[in-house]
Amino acid sequence: MTSANFILLVVVLVGGIRLSRTLKKMTMNVPRAVRVGHSVTLECDYDLEGAPLYSVRWYRDNNEFYRYVPKEAPPTRVFPLPGLHVDVSVSDDHRVTLLSIGQPMAGMFQCEVSADAPSFHTEMMVAPMTIAVVPDGVPVITVDKSSLEQGGPLVSECSAPASFPALNLTWYVNDQRIDFQVPGSTSYWTKKEAKLEKSFSRLELTGVGGSWGAIRLRCEANLFKLFRANSLEIAVKPDVPQPASVLLMGSSQTIGDLRVFYKCMLFFLMTAVLIR
Ligand SMILES: *[C@@H]1O[C@H](CO)[C@@H](O)[C@H](O)[C@H]1NC(C)=O
């Protein structure tokens, strides 16, 4: 290890320890997304290092909706915000439970903890929460082979069912995840539909025309951790009979194609043996 690397390591270690020390005081557990109409419990954990608690306050986009002050009777107070329904029976100094949450209630949720006299020390944390509409259905792939014969790309489009927010779409070619910079290009867009959004992704694979192996395409849709679905897998084979232009493409092409053919045969034989 060079001395520069060593110094870097020390800086990272010391920095990491400092970071975890400040975070130890307070942690917040707000789900990144919750389904519309469902209940959700937001949690706020803190260590006042022996000081007495003065108050815990919860805010949505800077509007206070819940306060817990142990000195008061009752200690719990709810401030009405349209669309937020606090269930007081399952809310206390560490958590607040919201019933049947409405879609406009998405926003930044903040927990603020204050110690009592003499320090009145106050800490706060904030986290975003999205109120999501989970879709019905799965993404669908359509394939356009028309430009292949002219040596153009294989163009496929994945369209997602309506949701809120729009689904994330990921392409898989022969089970390999396609990252955006890898061959060909993908593009992504969304369309509004009523209060929901539909997302689309277009994949263009170049250099497909000369290959004889079938290509398997799949599109996966995600909505945070709430929803995940795959399209049907589409197998794209070169058209039979192969257009003459491809057959005339010189010998190296043919050898490549034969190699793929033998690999496929080998794969099928091995599969057959394994199945036995
Ligand atoms: C989509 O993916 C990005 C990057 O991984 C992530 O930050 C975002 O939360 C995802 N959105 C949805 C709707 O799942």
The ligand as a Tripos MOL2 file, in Angstrom:
@<TRIPOS>MOLECULE
LIG
   14    14     1     0     0
SMALL
NO_CHARGES

@<TRIPOS>ATOM
      1 C1        -36.2500    3.6930  -10.4240 C.3       1 LIG1
      2 O1        -34.8650    3.4160  -10.3110 O.3       1 LIG1
      3 C2        -34.1280    4.4480   -9.6700 C.3       1 LIG1
      4 C3        -32.6670    4.0800   -9.7310 C.3       1 LIG1
      5 O2        -32.4490    2.7870   -9.2370 O.3       1 LIG1
      6 C4        -34.6290    4.6160   -8.2330 C.3       1 LIG1
      7 O3        -33.9390    5.6520   -7.5920 O.3       1 LIG1
      8 C5        -36.1130    4.9540   -8.2660 C.3       1 LIG1
      9 O4        -36.6120    5.0140   -6.9470 O.3       1 LIG1
     10 C6        -36.8710    3.8850   -9.0470 C.3       1 LIG1
     11 N1        -38.2590    4.2910   -9.1980 N.am      1 LIG1
     12 C7        -39.2810    3.4570   -9.0560 C.2       1 LIG1
     13 C8        -40.6290    4.0230   -9.3400 C.3       1 LIG1
     14 O5        -39.1500    2.2790   -8.7240 O.2       1 LIG1
@<TRIPOS>BOND
     1     1     2 1
     2     1    10 1
     3     2     3 1
     4     3     4 1
     5     3     6 1
     6     4     5 1
     7     6     7 1
     8     6     8 1
     9     8     9 1
    10     8    10 1
    11    10    11 1
    12    11    12 1
    13    12    13 1
    14    12    14 2
@<TRIPOS>SUBSTRUCTURE
     1 LIG1         1 GROUP 0 **** ****
